[in-house]
Amino acid sequence: MKYSRIIGTGGYLPETILTNKDLERMVDTSDEWITDRTGIKKRHVAAKDETTCDLAEHAAKAAMQAAGVHANDIDLVIMATTTPNQVFPSTACLLQQRLGIHGCAAFDVQAVCTGFIYALGVADKFIRCGSAKNALVVGSETLSRIVDWTDRGTCVLFGDGAGAVVIQASDTPGILSTHLHADGQYKDLLTVPYGISEGYEEMQQGKAFVKMQGNEVFKMAVNTLGRIVDETLHANQMQKSDVDWLVPHQANIRIIAATAKKLKMSMDHVVVTVQEHGNTSAASVPLALDVAIRDGRIQRGDTLLLEAFGGGFTWGSALIQY
């Protein structure tokens, strides 16, 4: 039986940093309020001429270098993003061209903050069924373009960035399982309500911003992520104590802490980057994974639980033997 294993990771953050102190001068908020409620201290913001594909290119090259693979080795490109460069072609195709990869399947996945977990699950299935041997999976976002910088309830949360992994066919287990879910009945709780075929005029007027009912989203995220922890462990006949590292979506330190409590896991074994990056949507899980692998916390043989929750609502997990 074929499995897929992560053989390289990469991440990239734009140079411009926006701190909580900077936001104090922009909206009615404070460093103390933001930190207490979210854990965020700063976020990175893409330059005006910097695109989602630009960020993805940096992260992808780093992942490919770490994996020791070249463009002609890659036979699948999946991009998770909510903020594509263009309506079409897909940002995956744009990235494919940038990297000099030709002929293989390349497409975008849109599941908002759960996008990377969705993309990883799809890539894993491609490899398990023999349709690919080396897949490049990227989460990249320029969320600053859809943030209302006058809305203190949302503008403090989000940042830009990209993370990437290369997964390769293997005879030994790596990605043990992935679990993907969605429920559209909650679509209005976290949304950008305008787009191409609905609210196009409003979008043209620059009104396509993130809208969020924060308290409701928080409650749903905590309850849903608690359930998916149980689902993932049950599917693999594992105990909570078998998980070495939790690598969560970096949305809010309180949601992260609640999920760790569900696992009965010390925060010392939870990868937390939200204070440095803010919520980078589909980029947050691969960014956090890359940080913890490169600083040596995550070692080969460790068991990792990746999880995320996002607009849709979507949610998902991946259990990985690294």
Buried (B, 14 or more C-beta within 10 A) or exposed (E): EEBBBBBBBBBBBBEBBBEBEEBBEEBEBBBEBBBEBBBBBBBBBBEEEBBBBBBBBBBBBBBBEBBEBEBEBBBBBBBBBBBBBEEEBBBBBBBBEBBEBEEBBBBBBBBBBBBBBBBBBBBBBBBBEEBBBBBBBBBBBBBBBBBBBEBBBBBBBBBBBBBBBBBBBBEEBBBBBBBBBBEEEBEEBBBBBBEEEEBEEBBEEEEBBBBBBBEEBBEBBBEBBBEBBEBBBEBBEBEEEEBBBBBBBBBBBBBBBBBBEBBEBEEEBBBBBBBBBBBBBBBBBBBBBBBBBBEEBBEEEBBBBBBBBBBBBBBBBBBBBB
